[in-house]
Amino acid sequence: MKNVVYSLGAISTAGLQYLSERGINVINGPRKYNYDQIKSFKDEISVLIYPDIPFPTEILVELPNLKLIARCGVGVDKLPLLQLKEKQVFVTNTAGVNTDSVAELTVCLMLCLTHRVTKVIDLYKTGISKLYQDNLTGNLLKNMTVGLIGYGNISQKVEQILSVFGTDILIYNHRPKNIRYGCQVDLQELLANSDIVSLHIPLVEETRNLINSKTIAQMNDGVFLVNTSRGGLIEKNALEKGLRSGKIAGAALDTVDHEPLNPNSSLFKIPNLLITPHVGAQTTETIIGTDLMVAKEVTDFIKSGILQHRVI
């Protein structure tokens, strides 16, 4: 049996070169499933290099010798972890590589909300009669309290960047942490005292729809909400209601529950909602770093069975 590495979606030249130099050839398939192609190698595929797309469990039947799924990214909520564990298939991710990129976008979105960037750009395009109008006035991030839900790599980087602004920072994490710049509080205190709430937690059963009608009601009137983590953390109807009522002054989402978002989605009709198409980690440096990390993980696994970034 050969060790065939199959990639759903092409990895970068840097990643391919790393693998090739170590005698590992990769079959680059499309980003979506090509069942005929997979079936033609089904007894030989031992490693899948996997993007951020749902995993059809029926494919496991077609891959009897699959040993590793190497995620190009951090989130594993779209993988059937229990079934993979039962099949003794390892899963790795690239935690940490996207930290700077996602953290920068997070703070960028905060600034877009507080300085009303998208609104003033749109207004300027339609024409304004004079400068310095009241409806163009924003607020300083410096004078706000930002609540970070979760305290992993990205949240800690956001915290560090915000500290330069002089922002007050509250942090909620499910267990105690050594906080660098902010103050750790419980979730209810964070929601009640934050001008901006930013989500930095994985999507698991316990966190799905964490932001809902009940938690939104606990927030300050006129709060800003930022999500660069996972769309399923926010209950869509509750978000829409909060935005339309003004309870939430504005929200910025880099991810939604079902991606890509349908152009006819009601979310696009909400003027105080800013949505980007999951581009938090989509920087050249992060893509190359991710692919190199995956390439090294795959190489170590094939050559020696070692996994540095194992999830299961």
BATOR-641306 format. One record per residue (C-alpha): residue number from 0; residue in three letters; x, y, z. Coordinates in steps of 0.05 Angstrom, whole numbers, plus 5000, padded with zeros to 4 digits. Each point is the difference from the previous one (the first is absolute). Last residue first. Layout:
@tilo:NUM; rokol:ala; xx:X; yy:Y; zz:Z
...
% end
This chain:
@tilo:311; rokol:ile; xx:4850; yy:5277; zz:5366
@tilo:310; rokol:val; xx:5021; yy:5073; zz:4993
@tilo:309; rokol:arg; xx:5074; yy:4985; zz:4986
@tilo:308; rokol:his; xx:5048; yy:5057; zz:4986
@tilo:307; rokol:gln; xx:5069; yy:4968; zz:5004
@tilo:306; rokol:leu; xx:4984; yy:4931; zz:4971
@tilo:305; rokol:ile; xx:5056; yy:4948; zz:4994
@tilo:304; rokol:gly; xx:4989; yy:4936; zz:4960
@tilo:303; rokol:ser; xx:5073; yy:5001; zz:4976
@tilo:302; rokol:lys; xx:5003; yy:5013; zz:4925
@tilo:301; rokol:ile; xx:4926; yy:5004; zz:4983
@tilo:300; rokol:phe; xx:4981; yy:5040; zz:5062
@tilo:299; rokol:asp; xx:5061; yy:5046; zz:4998
@tilo:298; rokol:thr; xx:4986; yy:5015; zz:4926
@tilo:297; rokol:val; xx:4926; yy:5014; zz:5012
@tilo:296; rokol:glu; xx:5015; yy:5047; zz:5057
@tilo:295; rokol:lys; xx:5055; yy:5036; zz:4961
@tilo:294; rokol:ala; xx:4954; yy:5009; zz:4941
@tilo:293; rokol:val; xx:4943; yy:5025; zz:5044
@tilo:292; rokol:met; xx:5046; yy:5052; zz:5033
@tilo:291; rokol:leu; xx:5025; yy:5021; zz:4931
@tilo:290; rokol:asp; xx:4929; yy:5007; zz:4975
@tilo:289; rokol:thr; xx:4980; yy:5043; zz:5059
@tilo:288; rokol:gly; xx:5060; yy:5045; zz:4996
@tilo:287; rokol:ile; xx:4989; yy:5011; zz:4925
@tilo:286; rokol:ile; xx:4927; yy:5017; zz:5011
@tilo:285; rokol:thr; xx:5016; yy:5043; zz:5061
@tilo:284; rokol:glu; xx:5053; yy:5041; zz:4963
@tilo:283; rokol:thr; xx:4956; yy:5012; zz:4940
@tilo:282; rokol:thr; xx:4941; yy:5023; zz:5042
@tilo:281; rokol:gln; xx:4934; yy:4964; zz:5003
@tilo:280; rokol:ala; xx:4997; yy:4982; zz:5073
@tilo:279; rokol:gly; xx:4944; yy:5049; zz:5017
@tilo:278; rokol:val; xx:4969; yy:4996; zz:4931
@tilo:277; rokol:his; xx:4935; yy:4966; zz:5019
@tilo:276; rokol:pro; xx:4957; yy:5037; zz:4949
@tilo:275; rokol:thr; xx:4994; yy:5068; zz:5034
@tilo:274; rokol:ile; xx:4935; yy:5026; zz:5030
@tilo:273; rokol:leu; xx:4985; yy:5069; zz:5029
@tilo:272; rokol:leu; xx:4932; yy:5008; zz:5033
@tilo:271; rokol:asn; xx:4971; yy:5069; zz:5016
@tilo:270; rokol:pro; xx:4962; yy:5005; zz:4934
@tilo:269; rokol:ile; xx:4963; yy:4933; zz:5006
@tilo:268; rokol:lys; xx:4980; yy:4977; zz:4930
@tilo:267; rokol:phe; xx:5061; yy:4955; zz:4992
@tilo:266; rokol:leu; xx:4977; yy:4959; zz:5060
@tilo:265; rokol:ser; xx:4934; yy:4984; zz:4964
@tilo:264; rokol:ser; xx:5039; yy:4953; zz:4955
@tilo:263; rokol:asn; xx:4989; yy:5011; zz:4925
@tilo:262; rokol:pro; xx:5075; yy:4996; zz:4985
@tilo:261; rokol:asn; xx:5001; yy:4932; zz:5035
@tilo:260; rokol:leu; xx:5056; yy:4997; zz:5051
@tilo:259; rokol:pro; xx:5059; yy:4956; zz:4982
@tilo:258; rokol:glu; xx:4996; yy:4970; zz:5050
@tilo:257; rokol:his; xx:4945; yy:4977; zz:5046
@tilo:256; rokol:asp; xx:5009; yy:5021; zz:5073
@tilo:255; rokol:val; xx:5033; yy:5066; zz:4986
@tilo:254; rokol:thr; xx:5072; yy:5024; zz:5002
@tilo:253; rokol:asp; xx:5037; yy:5065; zz:4996
@tilo:252; rokol:leu; xx:4945; yy:5035; zz:5037
@tilo:251; rokol:ala; xx:4997; yy:5073; zz:5020
@tilo:250; rokol:ala; xx:4943; yy:5025; zz:5042
@tilo:249; rokol:gly; xx:4970; yy:5068; zz:5014
@tilo:248; rokol:ala; xx:4959; yy:5039; zz:5050
@tilo:247; rokol:ile; xx:4974; yy:4936; zz:5033
@tilo:246; rokol:lys; xx:4940; yy:5019; zz:5041
@tilo:245; rokol:gly; xx:4983; yy:5042; zz:4939
@tilo:244; rokol:ser; xx:4934; yy:4963; zz:4988
@tilo:243; rokol:arg; xx:5021; yy:4977; zz:4930
@tilo:242; rokol:leu; xx:5068; yy:4976; zz:5025
@tilo:241; rokol:gly; xx:4973; yy:4961; zz:5059
@tilo:240; rokol:lys; xx:4944; yy:4968; zz:4959
@tilo:239; rokol:glu; xx:5050; yy:4979; zz:4946
@tilo:238; rokol:leu; xx:5047; yy:4971; zz:5052
@tilo:237; rokol:ala; xx:4944; yy:4962; zz:5035
@tilo:236; rokol:asn; xx:4978; yy:4971; zz:4933
@tilo:235; rokol:lys; xx:5070; yy:4978; zz:4983
@tilo:234; rokol:glu; xx:5019; yy:4965; zz:5065
@tilo:233; rokol:ile; xx:5075; yy:5014; zz:5006
@tilo:232; rokol:leu; xx:5054; yy:4950; zz:5016
@tilo:231; rokol:gly; xx:4982; yy:4962; zz:4937
@tilo:230; rokol:gly; xx:5038; yy:5050; zz:4958
@tilo:229; rokol:arg; xx:5068; yy:4980; zz:5027
@tilo:228; rokol:ser; xx:5059; yy:5043; zz:5021
@tilo:227; rokol:thr; xx:5007; yy:5070; zz:4971
@tilo:226; rokol:asn; xx:4938; yy:5026; zz:5035
@tilo:225; rokol:val; xx:4993; yy:5073; zz:5021
@tilo:224; rokol:leu; xx:4942; yy:5031; zz:5038
@tilo:223; rokol:phe; xx:4991; yy:5074; zz:5016
@tilo:222; rokol:val; xx:4956; yy:5020; zz:5059
@tilo:221; rokol:gly; xx:4948; yy:5055; zz:4994
@tilo:220; rokol:asp; xx:4962; yy:4980; zz:5063
@tilo:219; rokol:asn; xx:5049; yy:4961; zz:5044
@tilo:218; rokol:met; xx:4994; yy:4925; zz:4998
@tilo:217; rokol:gln; xx:4957; yy:4955; zz:5043
@tilo:216; rokol:ala; xx:4943; yy:5000; zz:4949
@tilo:215; rokol:ile; xx:5050; yy:4974; zz:4948
@tilo:214; rokol:thr; xx:5014; yy:4941; zz:5046
@tilo:213; rokol:lys; xx:4926; yy:4981; zz:5004
@tilo:212; rokol:ser; xx:4983; yy:5012; zz:4927
@tilo:211; rokol:asn; xx:5059; yy:4959; zz:4977
@tilo:210; rokol:ile; xx:5076; yy:5004; zz:4997
@tilo:209; rokol:leu; xx:5022; yy:4932; zz:5025
@tilo:208; rokol:asn; xx:4963; yy:4971; zz:4939
@tilo:207; rokol:arg; xx:5047; yy:4940; zz:5000
@tilo:206; rokol:thr; xx:5049; yy:5004; zz:5057
@tilo:205; rokol:glu; xx:4983; yy:4936; zz:5038
@tilo:204; rokol:glu; xx:4993; yy:4958; zz:4936
@tilo:203; rokol:val; xx:5068; yy:5023; zz:4975
@tilo:202; rokol:leu; xx:5020; yy:5060; zz:4959
@tilo:201; rokol:pro; xx:5068; yy:5024; zz:5022
@tilo:200; rokol:ile; xx:5008; yy:5065; zz:5039
@tilo:199; rokol:his; xx:5024; yy:5070; zz:4982
@tilo:198; rokol:leu; xx:4938; yy:5044; zz:4998
@tilo:197; rokol:ser; xx:5005; yy:5076; zz:5008
@tilo:196; rokol:val; xx:4952; yy:5042; zz:5042
@tilo:195; rokol:ile; xx:5009; yy:5076; zz:4993
@tilo:194; rokol:asp; xx:4973; yy:5051; zz:5050
@tilo:193; rokol:ser; xx:5009; yy:4949; zz:5055
@tilo:192; rokol:asn; xx:4972; yy:5005; zz:5071
@tilo:191; rokol:ala; xx:4938; yy:4956; zz:5002
@tilo:190; rokol:leu; xx:5026; yy:4947; zz:4953
@tilo:189; rokol:leu; xx:5066; yy:4993; zz:5037
@tilo:188; rokol:glu; xx:4966; yy:4996; zz:5068
@tilo:187; rokol:gln; xx:4953; yy:4945; zz:4975
@tilo:186; rokol:leu; xx:5058; yy:4961; zz:4970
@tilo:185; rokol:asp; xx:5041; yy:4998; zz:5063
@tilo:184; rokol:val; xx:5061; yy:5045; zz:5006
@tilo:183; rokol:gln; xx:5073; yy:4997; zz:4981
@tilo:182; rokol:cys; xx:5034; yy:5069; zz:4998
@tilo:181; rokol:gly; xx:5042; yy:5027; zz:4943
@tilo:180; rokol:tyr; xx:5073; yy:5007; zz:4983
@tilo:179; rokol:arg; xx:5035; yy:4933; zz:5009
@tilo:178; rokol:ile; xx:4948; yy:4953; zz:5029
@tilo:177; rokol:asn; xx:5026; yy:4936; zz:5032
@tilo:176; rokol:lys; xx:4940; yy:4956; zz:4988
@tilo:175; rokol:pro; xx:4943; yy:4971; zz:5042
@tilo:174; rokol:arg; xx:4951; yy:4953; zz:4964
@tilo:173; rokol:his; xx:4941; yy:5011; zz:4954
@tilo:172; rokol:asn; xx:5030; yy:5065; zz:4976
@tilo:171; rokol:tyr; xx:4971; yy:5070; zz:5004
@tilo:170; rokol:ile; xx:5044; yy:5060; zz:4990
@tilo:169; rokol:leu; xx:4989; yy:5074; zz:5013
@tilo:168; rokol:ile; xx:5045; yy:5052; zz:4967
@tilo:167; rokol:asp; xx:5004; yy:5075; zz:5012
@tilo:166; rokol:thr; xx:5029; yy:5031; zz:4937
@tilo:165; rokol:gly; xx:5066; yy:5038; zz:5003
@tilo:164; rokol:phe; xx:5009; yy:4996; zz:4925
@tilo:163; rokol:val; xx:5064; yy:4960; zz:5009
@tilo:162; rokol:ser; xx:4963; yy:4952; zz:5046
@tilo:161; rokol:leu; xx:4952; yy:4985; zz:4943
@tilo:160; rokol:ile; xx:5057; yy:4968; zz:4960
@tilo:159; rokol:gln; xx:5019; yy:4955; zz:5059
@tilo:158; rokol:glu; xx:4928; yy:4980; zz:5013
@tilo:157; rokol:val; xx:4990; yy:4983; zz:4927
@tilo:156; rokol:lys; xx:5062; yy:4956; zz:5004
@tilo:155; rokol:gln; xx:4973; yy:4966; zz:5062
@tilo:154; rokol:ser; xx:4933; yy:4989; zz:4966
@tilo:153; rokol:ile; xx:5035; yy:4968; zz:4940
@tilo:152; rokol:asn; xx:5042; yy:4952; zz:5041
@tilo:151; rokol:gly; xx:4944; yy:4977; zz:5047
@tilo:150; rokol:tyr; xx:4963; yy:5041; zz:5051
@tilo:149; rokol:gly; xx:4926; yy:4994; zz:4988
@tilo:148; rokol:ile; xx:4947; yy:5054; zz:5000
@tilo:147; rokol:leu; xx:5036; yy:5066; zz:4994
@tilo:146; rokol:gly; xx:4963; yy:5059; zz:5029
@tilo:145; rokol:val; xx:5023; yy:5069; zz:4977
@tilo:144; rokol:thr; xx:4990; yy:5061; zz:5043
@tilo:143; rokol:met; xx:5003; yy:5065; zz:4960
@tilo:142; rokol:asn; xx:5037; yy:5065; zz:5006
@tilo:141; rokol:lys; xx:5060; yy:4980; zz:4958
@tilo:140; rokol:leu; xx:4955; yy:4973; zz:4945
@tilo:139; rokol:leu; xx:4983; yy:5072; zz:4988
@tilo:138; rokol:asn; xx:4930; yy:5015; zz:4975
@tilo:137; rokol:gly; xx:4968; yy:5019; zz:4933
@tilo:136; rokol:thr; xx:4970; yy:5063; zz:4970
@tilo:135; rokol:leu; xx:4974; yy:4997; zz:4929
@tilo:134; rokol:asn; xx:4927; yy:5013; zz:5020
@tilo:133; rokol:asp; xx:5022; yy:5064; zz:5034
@tilo:132; rokol:gln; xx:5025; yy:5030; zz:4934
@tilo:131; rokol:tyr; xx:5073; yy:5019; zz:4997
@tilo:130; rokol:leu; xx:5002; yy:5014; zz:4925
@tilo:129; rokol:lys; xx:4946; yy:5030; zz:4957
@tilo:128; rokol:ser; xx:4947; yy:4984; zz:4948
@tilo:127; rokol:ile; xx:5013; yy:4925; zz:4997
@tilo:126; rokol:gly; xx:4997; yy:4956; zz:4938
@tilo:125; rokol:thr; xx:4977; yy:4929; zz:4989
@tilo:124; rokol:lys; xx:5072; yy:4975; zz:5001
@tilo:123; rokol:tyr; xx:5014; yy:5040; zz:5064
@tilo:122; rokol:leu; xx:4941; yy:4965; zz:5034
@tilo:121; rokol:asp; xx:5027; yy:4931; zz:4982
@tilo:120; rokol:ile; xx:5069; yy:5018; zz:5026
@tilo:119; rokol:val; xx:4971; yy:5030; zz:5064
@tilo:118; rokol:lys; xx:4960; yy:4937; zz:5013
@tilo:117; rokol:thr; xx:5058; yy:4953; zz:4987
@tilo:116; rokol:val; xx:5045; yy:5037; zz:5048
@tilo:115; rokol:arg; xx:4953; yy:5011; zz:5058
@tilo:114; rokol:his; xx:5059; yy:5018; zz:5044
@tilo:113; rokol:thr; xx:4979; yy:4952; zz:5055
@tilo:112; rokol:leu; xx:4977; yy:4946; zz:4951
@tilo:111; rokol:cys; xx:5058; yy:5003; zz:4951
@tilo:110; rokol:leu; xx:5048; yy:5004; zz:5059
@tilo:109; rokol:met; xx:4972; yy:4936; zz:5030
@tilo:108; rokol:leu; xx:5004; yy:4967; zz:4931
@tilo:107; rokol:cys; xx:5074; yy:5019; zz:4995
@tilo:106; rokol:val; xx:5011; yy:4972; zz:5070
@tilo:105; rokol:thr; xx:4973; yy:4933; zz:4979
@tilo:104; rokol:leu; xx:5036; yy:5003; zz:4933
@tilo:103; rokol:glu; xx:5067; yy:5008; zz:5036
@tilo:102; rokol:ala; xx:4984; yy:4943; zz:5048
@tilo:101; rokol:val; xx:4981; yy:4954; zz:4942
@tilo:100; rokol:ser; xx:5066; yy:5013; zz:4964
@tilo:99; rokol:asp; xx:5044; yy:4998; zz:5061
@tilo:98; rokol:thr; xx:4972; yy:4935; zz:5027
@tilo:97; rokol:asn; xx:4994; yy:4961; zz:4934
@tilo:96; rokol:val; xx:5060; yy:4954; zz:5013
@tilo:95; rokol:gly; xx:4981; yy:4988; zz:5072
@tilo:94; rokol:ala; xx:4959; yy:4937; zz:4992
@tilo:93; rokol:thr; xx:5016; yy:4962; zz:4936
@tilo:92; rokol:asn; xx:4957; yy:4939; zz:5009
@tilo:91; rokol:thr; xx:5008; yy:4925; zz:5010
@tilo:90; rokol:val; xx:4952; yy:4942; zz:4997
@tilo:89; rokol:phe; xx:5018; yy:4927; zz:5009
@tilo:88; rokol:val; xx:4956; yy:4945; zz:4972
@tilo:87; rokol:gln; xx:4989; yy:4942; zz:5048
@tilo:86; rokol:lys; xx:4933; yy:4982; zz:4968
@tilo:85; rokol:glu; xx:4966; yy:5013; zz:5067
@tilo:84; rokol:lys; xx:5037; yy:5066; zz:5005
@tilo:83; rokol:leu; xx:4977; yy:5019; zz:4930
@tilo:82; rokol:gln; xx:4928; yy:4984; zz:5019
@tilo:81; rokol:leu; xx:5004; yy:5043; zz:5062
@tilo:80; rokol:leu; xx:5036; yy:5057; zz:4965
@tilo:79; rokol:pro; xx:4949; yy:5007; zz:4943
@tilo:78; rokol:leu; xx:5036; yy:5061; zz:4969
@tilo:77; rokol:lys; xx:4965; yy:5067; zz:4990
@tilo:76; rokol:asp; xx:5017; yy:5023; zz:5070
@tilo:75; rokol:val; xx:5074; yy:4991; zz:4988
@tilo:74; rokol:gly; xx:5020; yy:5073; zz:5000
@tilo:73; rokol:val; xx:5074; yy:5018; zz:4995
@tilo:72; rokol:gly; xx:5021; yy:5002; zz:4927
@tilo:71; rokol:cys; xx:5026; yy:4955; zz:4946
@tilo:70; rokol:arg; xx:4977; yy:4938; zz:5036
@tilo:69; rokol:ala; xx:5043; yy:4937; zz:4995
@tilo:68; rokol:ile; xx:4955; yy:4939; zz:4999
@tilo:67; rokol:leu; xx:5041; yy:4939; zz:5016
@tilo:66; rokol:lys; xx:4996; yy:4924; zz:4997
@tilo:65; rokol:leu; xx:4955; yy:4984; zz:4940
@tilo:64; rokol:asn; xx:5009; yy:4928; zz:4980
@tilo:63; rokol:pro; xx:4926; yy:4982; zz:4990
@tilo:62; rokol:leu; xx:4985; yy:5063; zz:4961
@tilo:61; rokol:glu; xx:4935; yy:4988; zz:4962
@tilo:60; rokol:val; xx:4962; yy:4982; zz:5064
@tilo:59; rokol:leu; xx:5027; yy:5064; zz:5031
@tilo:58; rokol:ile; xx:4968; yy:5040; zz:4943
@tilo:57; rokol:glu; xx:4932; yy:4985; zz:5030
@tilo:56; rokol:thr; xx:5016; yy:5048; zz:5056
@tilo:55; rokol:pro; xx:4994; yy:5060; zz:4954
@tilo:54; rokol:phe; xx:5049; yy:5052; zz:5028
@tilo:53; rokol:pro; xx:4977; yy:5072; zz:4999
@tilo:52; rokol:ile; xx:5049; yy:5051; zz:4972
@tilo:51; rokol:asp; xx:5059; yy:5038; zz:5031
@tilo:50; rokol:pro; xx:5056; yy:4968; zz:4960
@tilo:49; rokol:tyr; xx:5030; yy:4930; zz:5008
@tilo:48; rokol:ile; xx:5066; yy:4967; zz:4983
@tilo:47; rokol:leu; xx:4978; yy:4928; zz:5000
@tilo:46; rokol:val; xx:5052; yy:4946; zz:5017
@tilo:45; rokol:ser; xx:5000; yy:4924; zz:4991
@tilo:44; rokol:ile; xx:4971; yy:4997; zz:4930
@tilo:43; rokol:glu; xx:5021; yy:4934; zz:4967
@tilo:42; rokol:asp; xx:4937; yy:4958; zz:5003
@tilo:41; rokol:lys; xx:4956; yy:5058; zz:4976
@tilo:40; rokol:phe; xx:5045; yy:5023; zz:4943
@tilo:39; rokol:ser; xx:4948; yy:4993; zz:4944
@tilo:38; rokol:lys; xx:4945; yy:5012; zz:5051
@tilo:37; rokol:ile; xx:5028; yy:5069; zz:5015
@tilo:36; rokol:gln; xx:5000; yy:5019; zz:4926
@tilo:35; rokol:asp; xx:4929; yy:4975; zz:4990
@tilo:34; rokol:tyr; xx:4976; yy:5034; zz:5064
@tilo:33; rokol:asn; xx:5026; yy:5068; zz:4981
@tilo:32; rokol:tyr; xx:4984; yy:5035; zz:5065
@tilo:31; rokol:lys; xx:5006; yy:5076; zz:5003
@tilo:30; rokol:arg; xx:5065; yy:5039; zz:5002
@tilo:29; rokol:pro; xx:5022; yy:4965; zz:4937
@tilo:28; rokol:gly; xx:5054; yy:4946; zz:5003
@tilo:27; rokol:asn; xx:5074; yy:5009; zz:5006
@tilo:26; rokol:ile; xx:5033; yy:4932; zz:5005
@tilo:25; rokol:val; xx:5062; yy:5010; zz:5042
@tilo:24; rokol:asn; xx:5068; yy:4967; zz:4992
@tilo:23; rokol:ile; xx:5045; yy:4989; zz:5060
@tilo:22; rokol:gly; xx:5074; yy:4990; zz:4985
@tilo:21; rokol:arg; xx:5026; yy:5050; zz:5051
@tilo:20; rokol:glu; xx:5014; yy:5054; zz:4949
@tilo:19; rokol:ser; xx:4930; yy:4989; zz:4973
@tilo:18; rokol:leu; xx:4968; yy:5013; zz:5068
@tilo:17; rokol:tyr; xx:5036; yy:5067; zz:5010
@tilo:16; rokol:gln; xx:4988; yy:5019; zz:4928
@tilo:15; rokol:leu; xx:4925; yy:4986; zz:5006
@tilo:14; rokol:gly; xx:4995; yy:5044; zz:5062
@tilo:13; rokol:ala; xx:5038; yy:5058; zz:4969
@tilo:12; rokol:thr; xx:4961; yy:4994; zz:4935
@tilo:11; rokol:ser; xx:4936; yy:5009; zz:5039
@tilo:10; rokol:ile; xx:4949; yy:4946; zz:5014
@tilo:9; rokol:ala; xx:4949; yy:4983; zz:4947
@tilo:8; rokol:gly; xx:4930; yy:4983; zz:5023
@tilo:7; rokol:leu; xx:4981; yy:4934; zz:5032
@tilo:6; rokol:ser; xx:5070; yy:4972; zz:5007
@tilo:5; rokol:tyr; xx:5013; yy:4926; zz:4993
@tilo:4; rokol:val; xx:5063; yy:4969; zz:5029
@tilo:3; rokol:val; xx:5011; yy:4929; zz:4976
@tilo:2; rokol:asn; xx:5040; yy:4955; zz:5045
@tilo:1; rokol:lys; xx:5004; yy:4938; zz:4956
@tilo:0; rokol:met; xx:4975; yy:4931; zz:5018
% end
